Amino acid sequence: MNAKIHRHEFADKLTLADRLARAVAATLDAAVQARGKATLAVSGGSTPKTMFAVLAEQEIDWSKVTVTLVDERWVGADSDRSNARLVADHLLHHEARKATFLPLFDATHADDVDAALADVGARVDALGLPFDVVILGMGGDGHTASFFPGGDHLSEATDPAGRATVASMRADGAGEPRITLTLPRVLDTRALYLHIEGADKKDVLARAEAGEDLPIRSVLTHARVPVDVYWAP
Ligand SMILES: O=C1O[C@H](COP(=O)(O)O)[C@@H](O)[C@H](O)[C@H]1O
């Protein structure tokens, strides 16, 4: 395990959401003060909703912030499976309505995620390196981003020396095809948060730290900045 892990544990999910949102907002604010702009890559799924709601209310200069996704299900933004829809419904409101959002789904290639990789990767690259903040989630199977166990492009996507910005992913546990930032791109960030909830996920993370070959381990092994793990039961 090469990365330093900073653990932040809370008694309940509401407190976690509040503290994580404030930490992220402070980091974005510092980036805007220092460089005049900030980039934030967020995960989807069910875990971030409350944290997004708190983050949306933080009084920073959101007009200077670009938000994108760590990964996306290859579905349109009208689907309730869409991570872009999650962000639109829960984050891009209140103060955060002024942020710019860069989606990963490309409707011009709605039937073929692989055909979209070059264009989507170029759009992400245009944000510049590194991200200011990346927030990862983790599934009960140890996937993070769309690095799914058994995924058809798992080794390519988690190659720490890989050159691609995005990869496609199909896996039994993934539902529809996915697009994901690759491991080098996820780790090219000034601040890296892992947001997990529940005893089961805490146990999965502990197993990965102990050496079990789960996709989240690739992050713990190769991260160049501390991984701030935010957890509540
Ligand atoms: O499918 C996904 O799952 C993970 C975890 O989601 P959760 O519902 O267990 O919180 C998420 O981090 C990822 O972005 C998402 O696409």
Ligand as a Chemical Component Dictionary entry (heavy atoms), coordinates in Angstrom:
data_LIG
# 
_chem_comp.id                   LIG 
_chem_comp.type                 NON-POLYMER 
_chem_comp.pdbx_formal_charge   0 
_chem_comp.three_letter_code    LIG 
# 
loop_
_chem_comp_atom.comp_id 
_chem_comp_atom.atom_id 
_chem_comp_atom.alt_atom_id 
_chem_comp_atom.type_symbol 
_chem_comp_atom.charge 
_chem_comp_atom.model_Cartn_x 
_chem_comp_atom.model_Cartn_y 
_chem_comp_atom.model_Cartn_z 
_chem_comp_atom.pdbx_ordinal 
LIG O1 O1 O 0 -22.116 2.432 -10.384 1  
LIG C1 C1 C 0 -21.527 3.149 -9.624  2  
LIG O2 O2 O 0 -21.279 2.702 -8.375  3  
LIG C2 C2 C 0 -20.321 3.310 -7.494  4  
LIG C3 C3 C 0 -20.856 3.112 -6.076  5  
LIG O3 O3 O 0 -22.234 3.422 -6.071  6  
LIG P1 P1 P 0 -23.164 3.300 -4.785  7  
LIG O4 O4 O 0 -24.554 3.273 -5.337  8  
LIG O5 O5 O 0 -22.804 2.036 -4.065  9  
LIG O6 O6 O 0 -22.891 4.515 -3.967  10 
LIG C4 C4 C 0 -20.062 4.753 -7.841  11 
LIG O7 O7 O 0 -18.937 5.223 -7.147  12 
LIG C5 C5 C 0 -19.875 4.926 -9.346  13 
LIG O8 O8 O 0 -19.600 6.267 -9.688  14 
LIG C6 C6 C 0 -21.159 4.528 -10.017 15 
LIG O9 O9 O 0 -21.107 4.702 -11.412 16 
# 
loop_
_chem_comp_bond.comp_id 
_chem_comp_bond.atom_id_1 
_chem_comp_bond.atom_id_2 
_chem_comp_bond.value_order 
_chem_comp_bond.pdbx_ordinal 
LIG O1 C1 DOUB 1  
LIG C1 O2 SING 2  
LIG C1 C6 SING 3  
LIG O2 C2 SING 4  
LIG C2 C3 SING 5  
LIG C2 C4 SING 6  
LIG C3 O3 SING 7  
LIG O3 P1 SING 8  
LIG P1 O4 DOUB 9  
LIG P1 O5 SING 10 
LIG P1 O6 SING 11 
LIG C4 O7 SING 12 
LIG C4 C5 SING 13 
LIG C5 O8 SING 14 
LIG C5 C6 SING 15 
LIG C6 O9 SING 16 
# 
